[in-house]
Amino acid sequence: MPISDCYDIVVIGAGFFGMNIAEYFARRGKKVLLCEKYEACMTRASYTNQARIHNGYHYPRSVLTAMRSRISFPRFVKEFPECVVNDFSKYYGIGKILSKVNARQFEEFCNRIGAECEEASPSVMKLFDSHYIEKIFRVREYAFDSKKLCEIMMKRIREANVELSCSTSVEKVLEHNGGLKVEIVTEDGKYVISAKHVFNCTYSNINSVNQSSGIKLIPLKYEMTEMALVEVPDELKDKAFTIMCGPFFSLMPFPSRDLYSLSHVRYTPHYEWYDDRDKYISPLTVCDLDKKETAFHEMQFDSARYLPLIRKCRYRDSLWEVKTLLPSSETDDSRPILFKMNYELNGYHCVMGGKIDNVYDIITTIDQNKEVFL
Ligand SMILES: Cc1cc2nc3c(=O)[nH]c(=O)nc-3n(C[C@H](O)[C@H](O)[C@H](O)COP(=O)(O)OP(=O)(O)OC[C@H]3O[C@@H](n4cnc5c(N)ncnc54)[C@H](O)[C@@H]3O)c2cc1C
């Protein structure tokens, strides 16, 4: 339950984005309330993801996204060294069939964005079936430990004096006397608080708050995704692989569980949908109701055509999350940010980033507009 009924800033959603924004304002002397629907912070997309610290390689079809990653990568690595995992070799492979990029184009792209990339050693190349793989490159890309990242962010928001209210769901945001009124539901009941600014950082749930507040929905695309968590055979330990750029797979360390995640472009998204104002259903509810029937065997079967040792991976668990994309990402697989300032209501701002390090673009945008908020 919030200790006051009046705040400068209310942030909805204690994922990585909400926590960063809350800290930003609290460090500048603002009275900030951070509301999180679940019992703990960073349990949704900020935990349930592939844990890749992007360094540009993943976006040969969107140079802008690649360049942004190149800028954010060293910044993230420097800012969160305790959660960076780099004790593995990272390889990007180029498929021979159905790939949207060939080895020459990938190499040129890496040169263009200034990202290190060298041909993998013959022993690594031998792990792959040469009928399906044109070339393997060794690159510089790391993973992050999302539990450690959460611990760091918890410490930071505490030190900045952010008031955190977990098990607190924001139901509605309404205009009131030139400011905003925020309706929240906690374990103790319903409350109404007032705020000068409200940041909706709820990722897949952004439109749920908009819908219940009678605000126009933002066009978003949703994918019900599954990433399988696996134990890898000794031959694959300390290595990570991503095959570009088409219906292929990634095998990445998932440090917070000491396992690897296996994802596949064809089988990780189980289905997709867009919002319908008349039959609106919250993506978090869709995720809760999903039967969660694993597609691990399909992922494993297809990936093993390229990397036969994947047959030896042992399934341990799956991570399920609703991936949320801006429709503009569909054509070029880019990861732009969503930042809707004063969205339908004065002082109400909707924020979403397609990858963890997009947080820097969001904070920069806030900083560039600080006279609006401070
Ligand atoms: C399958 C998958 C793989 C990904 N892989 C990567 C990757 O490898 N690298 C990378 O950088 N990015 C990756 N991403 C993207 C990354 O996970 C997201 O960009 C990032 O986590 C978004 O953070 P967030 O804080 O906006 O969302 P979240 O972490 O989901 O936080 C939103 C919070 O809002 C809360 N909330 C929702 N509704 C309400 C409400 N009404 N009231 C109060 N609280 C509410 C939720 O409980 C949640 O805690 C991946 C995403 C997915 C789904």
The ligand as a Tripos MOL2 file, in Angstrom:
@<TRIPOS>MOLECULE
LIG
   53    58     1     0     0
SMALL
NO_CHARGES

@<TRIPOS>ATOM
      1 C1         11.1320  -14.2670  -25.6600 C.3       1 LIG1
      2 C2         11.8840  -12.9780  -25.4980 C.ar      1 LIG1
      3 C3         13.2590  -12.9350  -25.7200 C.ar      1 LIG1
      4 C4         13.9490  -11.7390  -25.5740 C.ar      1 LIG1
      5 N1         15.3020  -11.7360  -25.7100 N.ar      1 LIG1
      6 C5         15.9990  -10.6120  -25.4370 C.ar      1 LIG1
      7 C6         17.4190  -10.6290  -25.4260 C.ar      1 LIG1
      8 O1         18.0590  -11.6610  -25.6190 O.2       1 LIG1
      9 N2         18.0710   -9.4560  -25.1780 N.ar      1 LIG1
     10 C7         17.3990   -8.2810  -24.9320 C.ar      1 LIG1
     11 O2         18.0430   -7.2550  -24.7210 O.2       1 LIG1
     12 N3         16.0530   -8.2560  -24.9240 N.ar      1 LIG1
     13 C8         15.3320   -9.3830  -25.1430 C.ar      1 LIG1
     14 N4         13.9630   -9.3670  -25.0830 N.ar      1 LIG1
     15 C9         13.2750   -8.0860  -24.8570 C.3       1 LIG1
     16 C10        13.3450   -7.6810  -23.3750 C.3       1 LIG1
     17 O3         13.0110   -8.7570  -22.5770 O.3       1 LIG1
     18 C11        12.3830   -6.5100  -23.1610 C.3       1 LIG1
     19 O4         12.7070   -5.4700  -24.0480 O.3       1 LIG1
     20 C12        12.4680   -5.9550  -21.7470 C.3       1 LIG1
     21 O5         12.5420   -6.9470  -20.7820 O.3       1 LIG1
     22 C13        11.2670   -5.0780  -21.4760 C.3       1 LIG1
     23 O6         11.3680   -4.6240  -20.1470 O.3       1 LIG1
     24 P1         10.1260   -3.9550  -19.4850 P.3       1 LIG1
     25 O7         10.5740   -3.4390  -18.1810 O.co2     1 LIG1
     26 O8          9.4890   -3.0120  -20.4330 O.co2     1 LIG1
     27 O9          9.0670   -5.1640  -19.3540 O.3       1 LIG1
     28 P2          8.8020   -6.2050  -18.1660 P.3       1 LIG1
     29 O10        10.0380   -6.7420  -17.6090 O.co2     1 LIG1
     30 O11         7.7860   -7.1790  -18.6840 O.co2     1 LIG1
     31 O12         8.1520   -5.3090  -17.0490 O.3       1 LIG1
     32 C14         6.8050   -4.8710  -17.0900 C.3       1 LIG1
     33 C15         6.2750   -4.9830  -15.6920 C.3       1 LIG1
     34 O13         4.9910   -4.3890  -15.6440 O.3       1 LIG1
     35 C16         4.2180   -5.1180  -14.7050 C.3       1 LIG1
     36 N5          2.8080   -4.8040  -14.9200 N.ar      1 LIG1
     37 C17         2.0190   -5.1530  -15.9530 C.ar      1 LIG1
     38 N6          0.8020   -4.6180  -15.8170 N.ar      1 LIG1
     39 C18         0.8010   -3.9250  -14.6590 C.ar      1 LIG1
     40 C19        -0.1760   -3.1530  -13.9800 C.ar      1 LIG1
     41 N7         -1.3960   -2.9570  -14.4760 N.pl3     1 LIG1
     42 N8          0.1510   -2.5740  -12.7910 N.ar      1 LIG1
     43 C20         1.3990   -2.7530  -12.2690 C.ar      1 LIG1
     44 N9          2.3600   -3.4650  -12.8740 N.ar      1 LIG1
     45 C21         2.0710   -4.0370  -14.0700 C.ar      1 LIG1
     46 C22         4.5980   -6.5550  -15.0150 C.3       1 LIG1
     47 O14         4.2540   -7.4100  -13.9550 O.3       1 LIG1
     48 C23         6.0940   -6.4290  -15.2500 C.3       1 LIG1
     49 O15         6.8380   -6.6630  -14.0790 O.3       1 LIG1
     50 C24        13.2460  -10.5550  -25.2170 C.ar      1 LIG1
     51 C25        11.8690  -10.5970  -24.9730 C.ar      1 LIG1
     52 C26        11.1900  -11.7930  -25.0750 C.ar      1 LIG1
     53 C27         9.7360  -11.8330  -24.7270 C.3       1 LIG1
@<TRIPOS>BOND
     1     1     2 1
     2     2     3 ar
     3     2    52 ar
     4     3     4 ar
     5     4     5 ar
     6     4    50 ar
     7     5     6 ar
     8     6     7 ar
     9     6    13 1
    10     7     8 2
    11     7     9 ar
    12     9    10 ar
    13    10    11 2
    14    10    12 ar
    15    12    13 ar
    16    13    14 ar
    17    14    15 1
    18    14    50 ar
    19    15    16 1
    20    16    17 1
    21    16    18 1
    22    18    19 1
    23    18    20 1
    24    20    21 1
    25    20    22 1
    26    22    23 1
    27    23    24 1
    28    24    25 2
    29    24    26 1
    30    24    27 1
    31    27    28 1
    32    28    29 2
    33    28    30 1
    34    28    31 1
    35    31    32 1
    36    32    33 1
    37    33    34 1
    38    33    48 1
    39    34    35 1
    40    35    36 1
    41    35    46 1
    42    36    37 ar
    43    36    45 ar
    44    37    38 ar
    45    38    39 ar
    46    39    40 ar
    47    39    45 ar
    48    40    41 1
    49    40    42 ar
    50    42    43 ar
    51    43    44 ar
    52    44    45 ar
    53    46    47 1
    54    46    48 1
    55    48    49 1
    56    50    51 ar
    57    51    52 ar
    58    52    53 1
@<TRIPOS>SUBSTRUCTURE
     1 LIG1         1 GROUP 0 **** ****
